[in-house]
């Protein structure tokens, strides 16, 4: 079974911090430049919804999700 996998583009990140506010268990901000730091590329099921929300609210679109295909497809 595959899991949700996160990817971040630090070059695209503008340091708004919405990811770290929305899913602090999954994302942080670099103390030097304020850009996104990915703490867990494959978040636990309990943190998956917050990670998905963080990707949706990212103003620069620096976070992408790779979702598993439903079984049977």
The first five atom37 places (N, CA, C, CB, O) and aatype in JSON, in Angstrom:
{
  "aatype": [20, 20, 20, 20, 20, 20, 20, 20, 20, 20, 20, 20, 20, 20, 20, 20, 20, 20, 20, 20, 20, 20, 20, 20, 20, 20, 20, 20, 20, 20, 20, 20, 20, 20, 20, 20, 20, 20, 20, 20, 20, 20, 20, 20, 20, 20, 20, 20, 20, 20, 20, 20, 20, 20, 20, 20, 20, 20, 20, 20, 20, 20, 20, 20, 20, 20, 20, 20, 20, 20, 20, 20, 20],
  "atom_mask": [
    [1, 1, 1, 1, 1],
    [1, 1, 1, 1, 1],
    [1, 1, 1, 1, 1],
    [1, 1, 1, 1, 1],
    [1, 1, 1, 1, 1],
    [1, 1, 1, 1, 1],
    [1, 1, 1, 1, 1],
    [1, 1, 1, 1, 1],
    [1, 1, 1, 1, 1],
    [1, 1, 1, 1, 1],
    [1, 1, 1, 1, 1],
    [1, 1, 1, 1, 1],
    [1, 1, 1, 1, 1],
    [1, 1, 1, 1, 1],
    [1, 1, 1, 1, 1],
    [1, 1, 1, 1, 1],
    [1, 1, 1, 1, 1],
    [1, 1, 1, 1, 1],
    [1, 1, 1, 1, 1],
    [1, 1, 1, 1, 1],
    [1, 1, 1, 1, 1],
    [1, 1, 1, 1, 1],
    [1, 1, 1, 1, 1],
    [1, 1, 1, 1, 1],
    [1, 1, 1, 1, 1],
    [1, 1, 1, 1, 1],
    [1, 1, 1, 1, 1],
    [1, 1, 1, 1, 1],
    [1, 1, 1, 1, 1],
    [1, 1, 1, 1, 1],
    [1, 1, 1, 1, 1],
    [1, 1, 1, 1, 1],
    [1, 1, 1, 1, 1],
    [1, 1, 1, 1, 1],
    [1, 1, 1, 1, 1],
    [1, 1, 1, 1, 1],
    [1, 1, 1, 1, 1],
    [1, 1, 1, 1, 1],
    [1, 1, 1, 1, 1],
    [1, 1, 1, 1, 1],
    [1, 1, 1, 1, 1],
    [1, 1, 1, 1, 1],
    [1, 1, 1, 1, 1],
    [1, 1, 1, 1, 1],
    [1, 1, 1, 1, 1],
    [1, 1, 1, 1, 1],
    [1, 1, 1, 1, 1],
    [1, 1, 1, 1, 1],
    [1, 1, 1, 1, 1],
    [1, 1, 1, 1, 1],
    [1, 1, 1, 1, 1],
    [1, 1, 1, 1, 1],
    [1, 1, 1, 1, 1],
    [1, 1, 1, 1, 1],
    [1, 1, 1, 1, 1],
    [1, 1, 1, 1, 1],
    [1, 1, 1, 1, 1],
    [1, 1, 1, 1, 1],
    [1, 1, 1, 1, 1],
    [1, 1, 1, 1, 1],
    [1, 1, 1, 1, 1],
    [1, 1, 1, 1, 1],
    [1, 1, 1, 1, 1],
    [1, 1, 1, 1, 1],
    [1, 1, 1, 1, 1],
    [1, 1, 1, 1, 1],
    [1, 1, 1, 1, 1],
    [1, 1, 1, 1, 1],
    [1, 1, 1, 1, 1],
    [1, 1, 1, 1, 1],
    [1, 1, 1, 1, 1],
    [1, 1, 1, 1, 1],
    [1, 1, 1, 1, 1]
  ],
  "atom_positions": [
    [[0.84, -1.18, 0.0], [0.0, 0.0, 0.0], [0.88, 1.24, 0.0], [-0.95, 0.0, 1.22], [1.79, 1.36, 0.82]],
    [[0.62, 2.15, -0.91], [1.39, 3.4, -0.96], [0.71, 4.46, -0.1], [1.53, 3.91, -2.43], [-0.48, 4.36, 0.21]],
    [[1.47, 5.45, 0.29], [0.95, 6.5, 1.13], [1.06, 7.84, 0.42], [1.69, 6.55, 2.48], [1.71, 7.96, -0.62]],
    [[0.4, 8.83, 0.99], [0.52, 10.19, 0.48], [1.96, 10.63, 0.64], [-0.45, 11.15, 1.22], [2.57, 10.44, 1.69]],
    [[2.5, 11.22, -0.41], [3.89, 11.7, -0.37], [3.87, 13.19, -0.7], [4.81, 10.91, -1.38], [3.22, 13.63, -1.65]],
    [[4.58, 13.96, 0.1], [4.67, 15.41, -0.07], [5.97, 15.79, -0.75], [4.55, 16.11, 1.27], [7.0, 15.14, -0.58]],
    [[5.91, 16.86, -1.52], [7.08, 17.44, -2.15], [7.01, 18.95, -1.93], [7.17, 17.08, -3.68], [5.93, 19.54, -1.99]],
    [[8.14, 19.57, -1.67], [8.18, 21.03, -1.54], [9.2, 21.61, -2.51], [8.52, 21.45, -0.09], [10.23, 21.0, -2.79]],
    [[8.89, 22.78, -3.0], [9.79, 23.52, -3.88], [10.25, 24.75, -3.12], [9.1, 23.9, -5.24], [9.56, 25.77, -3.11]],
    [[11.41, 24.66, -2.49], [11.91, 25.77, -1.67], [12.19, 27.02, -2.49], [13.17, 25.36, -0.94], [12.14, 28.13, -1.96]],
    [[12.47, 26.86, -3.77], [12.72, 28.02, -4.63], [11.43, 28.79, -4.89], [13.36, 27.57, -5.95], [11.45, 30.01, -5.08]],
    [[10.33, 28.08, -4.9], [9.02, 28.7, -5.16], [8.43, 29.3, -3.88], [8.05, 27.67, -5.75], [7.61, 30.22, -3.95]],
    [[8.82, 28.78, -2.73], [8.29, 29.22, -1.44], [8.56, 30.7, -1.2], [8.9, 28.39, -0.31], [9.65, 31.19, -1.48]],
    [[7.54, 31.41, -0.68], [7.71, 32.83, -0.36], [7.8, 33.08, 1.15], [6.55, 33.64, -0.95], [7.87, 34.23, 1.58]],
    [[7.79, 32.0, 1.94], [7.96, 32.14, 3.39], [6.74, 32.65, 4.13], [9.08, 33.05, 3.66], [6.88, 33.24, 5.21]],
    [[5.55, 32.45, 3.6], [4.33, 32.92, 4.27], [4.06, 32.17, 5.57], [3.13, 32.76, 3.34], [3.46, 32.72, 6.49]],
    [[4.5, 30.93, 5.66], [4.37, 30.16, 6.89], [3.04, 29.48, 7.1], [4.62, 31.04, 8.02], [2.8, 28.92, 8.17]],
    [[2.16, 29.51, 6.12], [0.85, 28.88, 6.26], [0.99, 27.37, 6.49], [0.0, 29.14, 5.01], [0.2, 26.78, 7.22]],
    [[1.98, 26.76, 5.87], [2.18, 25.32, 6.04], [2.52, 24.98, 7.49], [3.3, 24.82, 5.11], [1.94, 24.06, 8.06]],
    [[3.45, 25.71, 8.07], [3.86, 25.45, 9.44], [2.74, 25.74, 10.44], [5.09, 26.28, 9.79], [2.65, 25.09, 11.47]],
    [[1.89, 26.71, 10.13], [0.75, 27.01, 10.99], [-0.34, 25.94, 10.86], [0.17, 28.38, 10.65], [-0.98, 25.59, 11.85]],
    [[-0.54, 25.44, 9.65], [-1.6, 24.48, 9.39], [-1.22, 23.06, 9.81], [-1.95, 24.49, 7.92], [-2.05, 22.33, 10.34]],
    [[0.01, 22.67, 9.57], [0.47, 21.31, 9.88], [1.87, 21.35, 10.49], [0.46, 20.43, 8.61], [2.83, 20.95, 9.84]],
    [[1.99, 21.83, 11.73], [3.32, 21.97, 12.35], [4.05, 20.65, 12.59], [3.18, 22.69, 13.64], [5.26, 20.65, 12.8]],
    [[3.33, 19.55, 12.56], [3.98, 18.25, 12.73], [4.65, 17.79, 11.44], [2.96, 17.2, 13.19], [5.48, 16.88, 11.45]],
    [[4.27, 18.43, 10.32], [4.76, 18.02, 9.0], [5.71, 19.04, 8.4], [3.58, 17.79, 8.07], [6.65, 18.67, 7.69]],
    [[5.48, 20.32, 8.67], [6.27, 21.41, 8.08], [6.84, 22.32, 9.15], [5.42, 22.22, 7.1], [6.29, 22.44, 10.25]],
    [[7.94, 22.97, 8.81], [8.53, 24.01, 9.65], [9.05, 25.08, 8.71], [9.68, 23.45, 10.6], [8.96, 24.94, 7.49]],
    [[9.59, 26.14, 9.29], [10.21, 27.2, 8.49], [11.67, 27.3, 8.84], [9.51, 28.54, 8.71], [12.06, 27.21, 10.01]],
    [[12.48, 27.5, 7.83], [13.92, 27.69, 8.0], [14.16, 28.98, 8.77], [14.65, 27.71, 6.63], [13.63, 30.02, 8.4]],
    [[14.95, 28.92, 9.83], [15.21, 30.11, 10.64], [16.04, 31.14, 9.88], [15.91, 29.73, 11.92], [16.0, 32.33, 10.21]],
    [[16.79, 30.71, 8.87], [17.63, 31.64, 8.13], [16.88, 32.4, 7.04], [18.78, 30.89, 7.52], [17.05, 33.61, 6.89]],
    [[16.05, 31.69, 6.27], [15.39, 32.36, 5.15], [13.87, 32.31, 5.18], [15.86, 31.77, 3.87], [13.21, 32.87, 4.31]],
    [[13.29, 31.63, 6.18], [11.84, 31.6, 6.33], [11.12, 30.64, 5.39], [11.3, 32.95, 6.13], [9.89, 30.53, 5.45]],
    [[11.86, 29.96, 4.54], [11.21, 29.07, 3.58], [10.87, 27.72, 4.22], [12.1, 28.86, 2.36], [11.41, 27.35, 5.26]],
    [[9.98, 27.02, 3.56], [9.46, 25.75, 4.05], [10.53, 24.7, 4.27], [8.44, 25.23, 3.09], [11.48, 24.57, 3.49]],
    [[10.36, 23.96, 5.35], [11.16, 22.78, 5.63], [10.18, 21.62, 5.77], [12.05, 22.95, 6.93], [9.24, 21.7, 6.55]],
    [[10.4, 20.57, 5.03], [9.56, 19.4, 5.09], [10.1, 18.45, 6.16], [9.48, 18.7, 3.7], [11.22, 17.94, 6.04]],
    [[9.31, 18.21, 7.18], [9.73, 17.34, 8.28], [9.4, 15.88, 8.01], [9.09, 17.78, 9.57], [10.14, 14.98, 8.41]],
    [[8.28, 15.64, 7.32], [7.84, 14.27, 7.04], [7.26, 14.2, 5.63], [6.78, 13.8, 8.09], [6.16, 14.69, 5.39]],
    [[7.99, 13.6, 4.71], [7.53, 13.49, 3.33], [6.34, 12.54, 3.19], [8.66, 13.01, 2.43], [5.54, 12.69, 2.27]],
    [[6.21, 11.58, 4.1], [5.09, 10.65, 4.1], [4.38, 10.76, 5.45], [5.56, 9.17, 3.82], [4.65, 10.0, 6.37]],
    [[3.46, 11.73, 5.56], [2.83, 11.95, 6.86], [1.98, 10.77, 7.31], [1.96, 13.2, 6.81], [1.39, 10.05, 6.49]],
    [[1.92, 10.58, 8.61], [1.09, 9.54, 9.19], [-0.37, 9.81, 8.85], [1.29, 9.46, 10.73], [-0.74, 10.96, 8.62]],
    [[-1.2, 8.78, 8.82], [-2.62, 8.99, 8.49], [-3.29, 10.07, 9.34], [-3.36, 7.68, 8.65], [-4.14, 10.81, 8.83]],
    [[-2.95, 10.17, 10.6], [-3.56, 11.17, 11.48], [-3.18, 12.6, 11.09], [-3.15, 10.9, 12.91], [-3.86, 13.55, 11.47]],
    [[-2.1, 12.76, 10.34], [-1.62, 14.09, 9.95], [-1.87, 14.41, 8.48], [-0.14, 14.22, 10.25], [-1.57, 15.5, 8.01]],
    [[-2.42, 13.44, 7.76], [-2.59, 13.58, 6.32], [-3.55, 14.71, 5.95], [-3.1, 12.28, 5.74], [-3.28, 15.47, 5.02]],
    [[-4.66, 14.84, 6.66], [-5.64, 15.89, 6.35], [-5.03, 17.28, 6.54], [-6.9, 15.74, 7.24], [-5.27, 18.18, 5.73]],
    [[-4.25, 17.47, 7.6], [-3.6, 18.75, 7.83], [-2.57, 19.04, 6.74], [-2.93, 18.77, 9.21], [-2.44, 20.18, 6.3]],
    [[-1.84, 18.02, 6.31], [-0.86, 18.2, 5.24], [-1.54, 18.57, 3.93], [-0.03, 16.91, 5.06], [-1.04, 19.42, 3.19]],
    [[-2.67, 17.95, 3.64], [-3.43, 18.27, 2.43], [-3.93, 19.71, 2.49], [-4.61, 17.31, 2.25], [-3.87, 20.43, 1.49]],
    [[-4.42, 20.13, 3.65], [-4.9, 21.51, 3.81], [-3.74, 22.49, 3.64], [-5.56, 21.7, 5.2], [-3.91, 23.53, 3.0]],
    [[-2.59, 22.17, 4.18], [-1.42, 23.04, 4.04], [-1.06, 23.22, 2.57], [-0.22, 22.47, 4.82], [-0.7, 24.33, 2.15]],
    [[-1.14, 22.17, 1.8], [-0.85, 22.27, 0.36], [-1.87, 23.17, -0.32], [-0.86, 20.87, -0.29], [-1.52, 23.95, -1.21]],
    [[-3.13, 23.08, 0.09], [-4.18, 23.92, -0.53], [-4.03, 25.39, -0.18], [-5.56, 23.44, -0.1], [-4.31, 26.25, -1.01]],
    [[-3.59, 25.7, 1.05], [-3.52, 27.1, 1.47], [-2.19, 27.77, 1.16], [-3.8, 27.2, 2.94], [-2.03, 28.97, 1.38]],
    [[-1.22, 27.02, 0.66], [0.08, 27.6, 0.33], [-0.1, 28.65, -0.78], [1.1, 26.49, -0.13], [-0.51, 28.31, -1.88]],
    [[0.21, 29.92, -0.49], [-0.04, 30.98, -1.48], [0.85, 30.89, -2.72], [0.15, 32.3, -0.85], [0.49, 31.43, -3.77]],
    [[1.99, 30.23, -2.62], [2.88, 30.16, -3.78], [2.79, 28.81, -4.51], [4.31, 30.4, -3.35], [3.41, 28.62, -5.55]],
    [[2.02, 27.88, -3.96], [1.91, 26.56, -4.57], [3.19, 25.75, -4.47], [1.53, 26.71, -6.01], [3.48, 24.92, -5.34]],
    [[3.97, 25.98, -3.42], [5.25, 25.32, -3.26], [5.14, 23.89, -2.73], [6.12, 26.11, -2.33], [6.12, 23.15, -2.72]],
    [[3.94, 23.5, -2.3], [3.74, 22.16, -1.75], [2.86, 21.35, -2.7], [3.1, 22.22, -0.33], [1.78, 21.8, -3.1]],
    [[3.32, 20.18, -3.06], [2.51, 19.29, -3.89], [2.36, 17.94, -3.2], [3.13, 19.12, -5.29], [3.22, 17.52, -2.42]],
    [[1.25, 17.29, -3.51], [0.94, 15.99, -2.94], [0.93, 14.94, -4.03], [-0.4, 16.02, -2.21], [0.44, 15.17, -5.13]],
    [[1.46, 13.8, -3.7], [1.38, 12.64, -4.58], [0.48, 11.66, -3.84], [2.83, 12.02, -4.92], [0.9, 11.01, -2.88]],
    [[-0.76, 11.55, -4.3], [-1.76, 10.71, -3.64], [-1.75, 9.31, -4.24], [-3.17, 11.34, -3.76], [-1.56, 9.15, -5.44]],
    [[-1.94, 8.29, -3.43], [-2.05, 6.94, -3.96], [-3.35, 6.78, -4.73], [-1.96, 5.89, -2.84], [-4.36, 7.41, -4.4]],
    [[-3.32, 5.94, -5.74], [-4.54, 5.65, -6.49], [-5.4, 4.7, -5.67], [-4.23, 5.04, -7.88], [-4.88, 3.81, -5.0]],
    [[-6.72, 4.9, -5.71], [-7.59, 3.97, -4.98], [-7.39, 2.54, -5.47], [-9.06, 4.38, -5.12], [-7.14, 2.32, -6.66]],
    [[-7.51, 1.58, -4.58], [-7.33, 0.18, -4.97], [-8.42, -0.21, -5.96], [-7.36, -0.74, -3.74], [-9.56, 0.23, -5.86]],
    [[-8.04, -1.04, -6.9], [-8.99, -1.51, -7.89], [-8.96, -0.73, -9.17], [-10.34, -1.47, -7.33], [-9.73, -1.01, -10.08]],
    [[-8.08, 0.26, -9.27], [-8.0, 1.06, -10.51], [-6.75, 0.73, -11.27], [-8.04, 2.55, -10.21], [-6.5, 1.3, -12.33]]
  ]
}
